Amino acid sequence: MDQRQLFVDWLAEQGIAGSEERLLFSHGAQHGIMLALLATGCVGETILCEGLSYPGLLGNARQLKSQVVGLAMDEEGLLPEALEAACRQRRAKLLYLTPTLQNPTTAIMSPARREAIIALARRHDLLIIEDDVNGLLPETPLTPLVNLAPERVIYLGSLAKIACGGLRVGFLLAPPALRAAFAQAMRLSSWMVSPLLIELACKLVSERQVMALIAQQRQVLTRRGELLRHLLPGARWQPGSMHAWLPLPEPWRSQEFAQAADALDVGVASGEHFAAGQFAAPQGVRLSLSQPATDAKVAEGLDRLAGLLRAAPPANSLL
Ligand SMILES: Cc1ncc(COP(=O)(O)O)c(C=O)c1O
C-alpha cells in the first residue's frame, strides 16, 4: 500500500481525519514547524502563540526574523479573549499552538475551548499550526483542531516524540490550498524524507507496534506521575504527559531555582526559557519525566527538588 495512504488510515483509526493528498512526511515535528513557517509565507511576519511556548518554535521564528506575540493562558491553554484582543490590535495571519499536553504547562484544551479558538480563527482568517506531538499520549485523545477546520489548520505529528526517538519521521496534514507551497518548502529544504526511513515507520504502523510503544510509554509515565504526586504534590501533571510544570512558591524566581537545581545535578527548564516575545513568564519550571533512564533516577531528582523547595533560596543569589 502507498506509504501516505497507510499513514492516513492509521491516523483515521486514531481519530485524526486526513487525506492522502494532504499528508506529507517530515524529518520530525521540528522540521514540520519550519516547513509550515516557510509554506505560509510567515518569514518576517507576526506569529501569535501561547505566552509560554515550545522553544523550537521560538527559535525558528527568531531565525526567520518573525515576531512572536505570546498570549495569555489559563489551565486549558490559550485564552480565546487574549486571541481576540491580539487579532484586533495587530495584523497576524498565523497562530501556533499545542492544544494537548502543552509544552511546558501540560494544559489540555477542552472541546469547547477548541471550538472557540476555531471560531475566532475563522472570523479573523487565521491559519493555525496545531502542534500535536503529544496528542496520542492521553488514554482518550481529544478531537484535534484539524478535524474542525481542515481548510486552515496545519497538523503536525511525529513518531520521534511518542514512539521511537531514533526514528525521526514526522507527518503533517496541510490545508489543500497550501499543498503546493508545502511541497516547494520540502523540496528546497531537503528534497524529501528518505523513503527507506518512511518504510521503517510504515512497518511499525502496519505491524501495530506504534500504539504498543505508546502504551508502554504511558505506563512508564504513569509510574513517574505517581512519584511526582508523592514527592512534589504542587507540580502540575496530566496522564500521558512527558513533562510536568512546577509553579514556584515565594520567594523563588524560576531562573535561580533552575540554577540551584543544576548545582544539585538536576536539570530543570526555567519558565523564562519558554517565554514568547515579551510575555511575562510566571515563576515556574518544567520538569522532564521521560528523559531520566530509570524511575529511581526520577525519584532521586524529585527528592532533591523537594528538598530545595523546603529550603529558602540562597540569600545572595540575585546579586
Ligand atoms: C511541542 C513540541 N513540538 C515539536 C517538538 C519536536 O518534535 P520532533 O522531535 O519530532 O522534531 C517537540 C520536542 O520536544 C515538542 O515538545
The ligand as a MOL file (V3000), in Angstrom:
LIG
                    3D

  0  0  0     0  0            999 V3000
M  V30 BEGIN CTAB
M  V30 COUNTS 16 16 0 0 0
M  V30 BEGIN ATOM
M  V30 1 C 5.7800 20.8410 21.3770 0
M  V30 2 C 6.8780 20.1950 20.5710 0
M  V30 3 N 6.8630 20.3030 19.2440 0
M  V30 4 C 7.8010 19.7370 18.4750 0
M  V30 5 C 8.8430 19.0260 19.0280 0
M  V30 6 C 9.8920 18.4210 18.1360 0
M  V30 7 O 9.4940 17.1470 17.7650 0
M  V30 8 P 10.4620 16.1810 16.8700 0
M  V30 9 O 11.4060 15.5150 17.8060 0
M  V30 10 O 9.5340 15.2510 16.2100 0
M  V30 11 O 11.1860 17.0680 15.8950 0
M  V30 12 C 8.9120 18.8940 20.4250 0
M  V30 13 C 10.0330 18.1740 21.0220 0
M  V30 14 O 10.2770 18.1930 22.2020 0
M  V30 15 C 7.9040 19.4900 21.2170 0
M  V30 16 O 7.9150 19.4080 22.5470 0
M  V30 END ATOM
M  V30 BEGIN BOND
M  V30 1 1 1 2
M  V30 2 1 2 3
M  V30 3 2 2 15
M  V30 4 2 3 4
M  V30 5 1 4 5
M  V30 6 1 5 6
M  V30 7 2 5 12
M  V30 8 1 6 7
M  V30 9 1 7 8
M  V30 10 2 8 9
M  V30 11 1 8 10
M  V30 12 1 8 11
M  V30 13 1 12 13
M  V30 14 1 12 15
M  V30 15 2 13 14
M  V30 16 1 15 16
M  V30 END BOND
M  V30 END CTAB
M  END
